Amino acid sequence: MESAPEQRGRDNRHGHAPGSDGDVVRVVVVGAGFAGLEAAKAIARGDVRAEVTLIDRQVYSTFQPLLYQVATGGLNPGDVTYPVRGLAVQLGFRFRWGAVAAIDRDAQEVVLADGGRVGYDHLVLAAGVAANHFGVRGAAEHSLAMYTRAQSLDLRDGLMTRLERIAADEREGATVVVVGGGPTGVEMAGTLAELRNDALPVAYPEIARAQVDVVLVEMGEELLAPFHPALRRYTLAQLRRRGVEVRLRTSIREVGPDHVLLDGGERLRADITIWAAGVGAAPEVAGWGLPQGRGGRITVCPDLRVVGEDRIFAIGDLAIGVDDPLPQLAQPAIQGGRHVAAQIAALEQSRPTAPFRYTDKGIMATIGRRAAVVELPSGLRLRGTIAWVAWVALHVATLLGNRNRVATLLNLSWRYLAHPGGSGMIVGDVQPRSEDGPTRDATPWDATPPDGDAA
Ligand SMILES: Cc1cc2nc3c(=O)[nH]c(=O)nc-3n(C[C@H](O)[C@H](O)[C@H](O)COP(=O)(O)OP(=O)(O)OC[C@H]3O[C@@H](n4cnc5c(N)ncnc54)[C@H](O)[C@@H]3O)c2cc1C
């Protein structure tokens, strides 16, 4: 399937994979998230004889909706990630580890960062998104995001380091600023407040509650904009009850190593800044030479083919419809994956393609123990304990793999049921040498030794 460098371009004719009998269609899927996995599975199991190669820069698929639990010591990183090779064997596709750097459309090959090339007859791009800092000064350098397993571990270790510093020196304190009042920001702020309120008194008796502040900053009028106003009000009240300082109609002008500067000029202390304000395509997507719309997302036609392309599809968070921008959620990604499989079959059987129709299954967000909001397309709205139980059940059920489901259920039960009001935190690494504030990519706490401490 993968061409050696000297074979590049050798195998680009439709339906001719090396070693195949000539009827096999080469489909390359980029990204092993919700969208890419569903596409790879559906194509491999469909009626077209296809040789499917799934490419991802990680060797696992990440269940992003529970990353905030990893970041706050509720789950282990392995609970929310699943090895793609296991799935490949099970579901009948190949896996290639690698980061896509470019697309050679003339040769019909995907070019990987390690120089490898993978030929395709149909290409499905499902590489998801990264944090979008909207050009806010210092945000990329001094805030942490939560889109990957590594980022959530950075965050967990950063939090633990900060707590150990406060425990060691009672003059210290910590203010965590969460930027963005969408579901990710709300979940993060709610869980941090819960940790501060419940876990800290048990695990860190030296730390007074007043030494740790959680601030949620949202530029809009309300939190959780896509939800019904009653659920938005409930969310705001719940967060405030848990001691989160919620600042609405507030924009961030700059992020520094120890502060955020608000638009009005006010400077807020921020020992840790968590960026949950928006997403966009990763910078490398610009090098793929495809049309990009809002947030750098790749623009697609109604059938999910990239605008101007016959053989390239884009799905999931990375794609934006020219007429209909779908929400960046798991369901549009999964349904989009199934749709492209059907469209590839249609193209192979010389049938016309069909437009993608999204079936809305509702939205939900959690605020913390016994508090969540659920809104169904029928208009049914739930909140409180029942919504929270529904949220937990759905998230555990949709994880990949029984082992991950059992481990997650056990760890969440430990956090919320077995140890209510207890610590229950999974321990991270504490690296107390650095005096620097957090940065986005590296674990910053060990980056620069304080003056006079250099090796
Ligand atoms: C913290 C958080 C909480 C969320 N909570 C919810 C929720 O409760 N409900 C919900 O419906 N949605 C939720 N979402 C959104 C949901 O996770 C996304 O909509 C969904 O993951 C999108 O799926 P995807 O397949 O498009 O992308 P992803 O799941 O992001 O997968 C993209 C894959 O592409 C790979 N990749 C990226 N670049 C490259 C490259 N250059 N080369 C090779 N591989 C690459 C990545 O490693 C990754 O595996 C949440 C998201 C976050 C971050």
The ligand as a Gaussian input file, in Angstrom:
#p B3LYP/6-31G(d) Opt

LIG

0 1
 C      -12.567000      18.460000      26.037000
 C      -13.596000      18.107000      24.985000
 C      -14.861000      17.656000      25.374000
 C      -15.811000      17.310000      24.411000
 N      -17.037000      16.845000      24.816000
 C      -17.922000      16.437000      23.896000
 C      -19.175000      15.851000      24.278000
 O      -19.470000      15.730000      25.465000
 N      -20.024000      15.420000      23.295000
 C      -19.701000      15.526000      21.964000
 O      -20.489000      15.111000      21.109000
 N      -18.554000      16.088000      21.571000
 C      -17.648000      16.524000      22.497000
 N      -16.463000      17.065000      22.098000
 C      -16.222000      17.230000      20.667000
 C      -15.816000      15.901000      20.032000
 O      -14.806000      15.289000      20.801000
 C      -15.347000      16.186000      18.620000
 O      -16.386000      16.792000      17.913000
 C      -14.912000      14.907000      17.917000
 O      -13.797000      14.343000      18.580000
 C      -14.574000      15.173000      16.463000
 O      -14.173000      13.977000      15.870000
 P      -13.127000      13.984000      14.674000
 O      -13.004000      12.571000      14.276000
 O      -13.520000      14.984000      13.670000
 O      -11.751000      14.524000      15.294000
 P      -10.863000      13.966000      16.480000
 O      -11.646000      13.125000      17.399000
 O      -10.176000      15.166000      17.029000
 O       -9.795000      13.032000      15.744000
 C       -8.810000      13.560000      14.902000
 C       -7.663000      12.571000      14.776000
 O       -6.783000      13.043000      13.755000
 C       -5.439000      12.862000      14.160000
 N       -4.632000      13.841000      13.429000
 C       -4.653000      15.182000      13.536000
 N       -3.801000      15.749000      12.687000
 C       -3.213000      14.750000      12.013000
 C       -2.232000      14.711000      10.985000
 N       -1.692000      15.818000      10.469000
 N       -1.840000      13.511000      10.524000
 C       -2.363000      12.366000      11.032000
 N       -3.309000      12.351000      11.989000
 C       -3.733000      13.534000      12.478000
 C       -5.489000      13.080000      15.667000
 O       -4.383000      12.463000      16.299000
 C       -6.829000      12.450000      16.036000
 O       -6.688000      11.093000      16.376000
 C      -15.488000      17.431000      23.048000
 C      -14.223000      17.877000      22.655000
 C      -13.280000      18.204000      23.610000
 C      -11.917000      18.671000      23.182000

